[in-house]
Amino acid sequence: MIIKPKAIQPGDTIGVIAPSSPVPQEKMKKSLSIFKEFGYQLKLGQTLGQEYGYLAGSDPVRAHDINQMFADPEVDAIMCLRGGYGTPRILEMLDYDLIKRNPKPFIGYSDITALHTAIHRHTGLVTFHGPMIAELADEPDSRTWPTLFHHLSQPDLAMRYPTDMFQYTINEGTAEGRLVGGNLCLLVATLGTAFEVDTKDKIFFIEDIGEEPYSIDRMLTQLRLAGKLQQAKGLLFTDFSEAEPKQYDPSLSLEQVLHDIIKPLGIPSYYGLKSGHCQPNLTLPIGVRARMNATEGWVEFLEGGVV
């Protein structure tokens, strides 16, 4: 059963958490200051400012932050400060019944993929693969944030991401289904667990950054061997930033890897949507019905992600 969170508007309160890695103090302060200009109230989680090695606090603290934000009646939506590393460590500590009883927009990407997949699989809640607050300390893109807030505020949303970001078709055709996916490394890391992605009859989107073609090859092969690629109705690859070969010379190109692994499946698929580790970073609502055209290179949402 799909559950949609309530729409939010300026003036509402957004809980900010760091469920993965920490952010330097100056960058955190700058990004939070910029975010306040959007007109929302902020409630900061206890993970902000904490450091435990490469984690923004211990596992119990980071899990408690998520549970508490969903339980807090003053919080209307939850946004992650950044990704990094650490969310698979806390998946068993989340209170999925509590989350299901208190549905709210939940936003992030990269390492946050494990949370998206676990929450959606165990509650049916629509979550949002979208930008994170620490990005605002860098040069913000003019399309990224307005697009996110459009998704979060419009229950009757009808939107198509156009072909100006499209790069190439892998397999022609159209597909329709509910949208799932996220960061390739995290999708693979949760295979064989109670939190792995369910791709049956879905449109499956995949993104990553800094992975060479051989590494992408290995992870896509693992998804194929696990049956996750074949079960999907359509495959949508976003912009794989910094995917140039470094370790192996000669190397296959990313396009050759996608052709070798995805082409034989015959599933409508294309490469080049700007979502994830790129600019613009367009929001993808996980769990909504969507339609894609791999021949022309576009995806559209057939319903809003909020009520």
C-alpha positions in Angstrom: 0.0 0.0 0.0 1.4 3.4 -1.0 1.2 6.2 1.6 1.7 9.8 0.6 2.8 12.5 3.1 1.1 15.8 3.5 2.2 18.7 1.2 4.2 21.4 2.8 4.3 25.2 2.3 6.6 28.0 3.4 6.2 28.6 7.1 6.1 24.9 7.8 8.8 23.3 9.9 11.5 21.1 8.4 13.5 18.8 10.6 17.2 18.7 9.6 19.2 15.5 10.3 22.6 14.1 9.5 22.0 10.3 9.3 25.3 9.6 7.5 28.5 11.7 7.6 29.2 15.0 9.3 29.5 18.4 7.7 32.2 21.0 8.7 30.8 23.6 11.0 31.3 26.6 8.7 29.8 24.9 5.7 26.8 23.7 7.9 26.1 27.2 9.2 26.3 28.7 5.7 24.0 26.2 4.1 21.4 26.4 6.9 21.5 30.2 6.7 20.8 30.0 2.9 18.1 27.4 3.4 16.2 29.7 5.8 15.7 32.1 2.9 13.3 29.7 1.4 10.8 30.6 4.1 10.6 27.4 6.2 11.2 27.0 9.9 14.0 24.7 10.9 14.3 22.2 13.7 17.8 20.8 14.0 18.4 17.2 15.0 21.0 16.2 17.6 23.3 14.7 14.9 24.1 18.2 13.5 27.5 19.1 14.8 28.3 15.6 16.1 31.3 13.6 14.8 32.1 9.9 15.4 34.9 9.3 12.9 33.3 9.4 9.4 29.8 9.3 11.0 27.7 12.2 12.3 27.3 10.5 15.7 26.9 6.9 16.9 24.5 4.5 15.3 21.9 4.8 18.1 22.0 8.6 18.0 21.6 8.8 14.2 18.7 6.3 14.3 17.1 8.1 17.2 17.2 11.4 15.2 15.2 9.8 12.4 12.6 8.2 14.7 12.3 11.4 16.7 11.7 13.6 13.7 9.0 11.4 12.4 7.4 11.3 15.9 7.6 15.0 16.5 4.2 16.7 15.8 6.0 20.0 15.2 8.0 18.7 12.2 6.2 18.7 8.8 9.1 17.3 6.7 12.5 15.8 7.2 15.6 16.8 5.1 19.0 15.3 5.3 22.0 17.6 5.6 24.3 15.4 3.5 25.1 11.8 2.5 28.5 10.2 2.9 28.5 6.9 4.7 26.6 5.1 7.4 22.9 4.6 6.8 23.0 0.8 6.3 24.3 0.5 9.9 21.0 1.9 11.3 18.3 0.3 9.2 17.4 -2.3 11.9 17.1 0.5 14.5 14.3 2.4 12.7 10.8 2.2 14.0 8.9 1.5 10.8 5.5 1.3 12.5 6.1 4.8 13.9 7.1 6.1 10.5 4.0 4.6 8.9 1.8 6.2 11.5 3.4 9.6 11.0 4.1 10.0 7.2 6.1 13.1 6.3 8.2 14.1 3.3 11.7 12.6 3.6 14.4 14.1 1.4 18.0 13.1 0.4 20.1 11.1 -2.0 23.4 9.2 -2.2 24.0 7.3 1.0 20.3 8.2 1.9 19.3 5.6 -0.7 19.4 2.9 2.0 16.9 4.8 4.0 14.6 5.5 1.1 14.6 1.8 0.1 14.1 0.6 3.6 11.3 3.1 4.5 9.5 2.6 1.2 9.7 -1.2 1.4 8.6 -1.4 5.0 5.9 1.3 5.1 4.9 2.2 1.6 5.7 5.8 2.2 6.6 8.0 -0.8 10.0 9.6 -0.2 12.0 12.1 -2.3 15.3 11.4 -3.9 16.4 15.0 -4.0 18.9 17.7 -2.9 20.4 18.0 0.5 21.0 21.2 2.5 24.8 21.2 2.6 24.8 21.6 -1.2 23.6 25.2 -0.7 27.0 26.1 0.6 28.3 25.6 -2.9 26.9 27.3 -6.0 23.2 26.3 -6.0 21.5 25.4 -9.3 18.5 27.4 -10.4 16.4 24.4 -11.2 17.2 22.0 -8.4 15.4 23.6 -5.4 12.3 25.0 -7.1 11.7 21.6 -8.6 12.0 20.0 -5.2 9.6 22.4 -3.5 7.2 21.9 -6.4 7.1 18.2 -5.7 6.6 18.8 -2.0 3.8 21.3 -2.3 1.7 20.1 -5.3 -0.7 17.1 -4.7 -2.0 17.3 -8.2 1.4 17.5 -9.8 1.8 16.6 -13.5 5.4 17.1 -14.6 7.7 15.8 -17.3 11.5 16.0 -17.2 12.3 16.9 -20.8 14.8 15.6 -23.3 17.3 18.5 -22.9 19.2 16.3 -20.4 18.9 13.1 -22.4 22.1 11.6 -23.8 21.4 8.3 -25.4 19.0 5.4 -25.7 20.1 1.9 -24.7 16.8 0.1 -25.5 14.0 1.9 -27.3 10.4 1.7 -26.0 8.1 3.1 -23.3 7.4 1.8 -19.8 5.0 2.7 -16.9 5.3 1.7 -13.3 6.1 3.0 -9.8 9.5 4.7 -9.5 12.2 3.1 -7.3 15.9 3.3 -7.2 18.8 5.5 -6.1 22.6 5.2 -5.6 24.1 2.1 -7.2 26.6 1.4 -4.4 23.8 1.5 -1.8 21.4 -0.5 -3.9 24.0 -3.3 -4.2 25.0 -3.0 -0.5 21.5 -3.9 0.6 21.0 -6.9 -1.7 20.2 -10.1 0.2 18.8 -8.2 3.2 15.4 -7.3 4.4 16.0 -3.8 3.0 16.8 -4.5 -0.6 15.0 -2.7 -3.4 11.9 -4.3 -5.0 12.0 -3.7 -8.7 9.2 -6.0 -9.9 7.1 -4.1 -12.5 8.8 -0.8 -11.5 10.7 2.0 -13.3 14.2 1.5 -11.8 16.5 4.5 -11.7 20.2 4.3 -10.9 22.8 7.0 -10.2 26.4 7.2 -8.8 29.5 9.3 -8.7 33.2 8.6 -8.8 32.8 5.0 -9.9 35.0 3.8 -12.8 33.5 1.7 -15.6 34.8 -1.6 -14.2 33.2 -0.9 -10.8 29.9 0.1 -12.4 30.2 -3.1 -14.5 30.6 -5.2 -11.3 27.7 -3.7 -9.5 25.3 -3.8 -12.5 26.3 -7.4 -13.0 25.4 -8.1 -9.4 22.0 -6.5 -9.8 21.5 -8.6 -13.0 22.5 -11.8 -11.2 20.1 -10.9 -8.4 17.3 -10.5 -11.0 16.7 -6.9 -10.1 17.3 -5.5 -13.6 15.2 -8.1 -15.4 12.2 -7.6 -13.1 11.9 -3.9 -13.9 9.6 -2.4 -16.5 12.0 0.3 -17.4 15.6 1.3 -16.5 16.6 4.9 -16.1 20.2 5.9 -15.7 21.0 9.3 -14.4 24.2 11.3 -15.0 27.1 9.1 -13.6 29.5 11.9 -12.6 33.2 11.3 -12.7 33.0 7.9 -14.3 36.1 8.2 -16.3 38.5 5.2 -16.2 41.6 5.6 -14.1 42.7 2.2 -12.9 42.5 0.1 -16.1 44.0 1.2 -19.4 42.6 0.2 -21.8 39.1 0.3 -20.3 35.6 0.0 -21.5 33.6 3.2 -21.6 30.5 3.7 -19.4 28.4 3.5 -22.6 30.0 0.2 -23.5 29.3 -1.2 -20.1 25.6 -0.2 -20.3 25.4 -1.6 -23.8 26.9 -5.0 -22.8 24.8 -5.5 -19.6 21.5 -3.7 -20.3 21.0 -4.0 -24.1 20.5 -7.8 -24.0 17.7 -7.4 -21.4 15.5 -5.7 -24.0 13.9 -3.4 -21.4 13.2 0.2 -22.3 16.2 2.1 -21.0 18.1 5.3 -21.5 21.0 7.3 -20.0 21.3 11.0 -19.0 18.7 12.3 -16.6 20.1 14.9 -14.3 19.4 13.6 -10.8 21.8 12.8 -8.0 25.4 13.8 -8.0 25.0 16.5 -10.7 23.6 19.8 -11.5 20.7 20.2 -11.8 19.8 17.6 -9.2 16.2 16.9 -10.1 13.9 15.3 -7.5 12.6 11.8 -8.1 9.6 10.8 -5.9 10.1 7.2 -4.9 6.8 5.2 -5.1 4.8 7.4 -7.5 3.5 6.2 -10.8 5.6 7.3 -13.7 6.0 6.8 -17.4 9.2 6.9 -19.4 10.1 7.0 -23.1 13.5 5.6 -23.7 13.4 6.4 -27.4 12.8 10.1 -26.9 14.5 10.3 -23.5 12.0 11.6 -21.0 10.2 10.7 -17.8 6.9 12.0 -16.5 5.1 11.6 -13.2 1.4 10.5 -13.4 0.6 11.6 -9.9 1.9 13.8 -7.2 4.0 12.5 -4.3 2.0 14.4 -1.6 -1.6 14.9 -0.5 
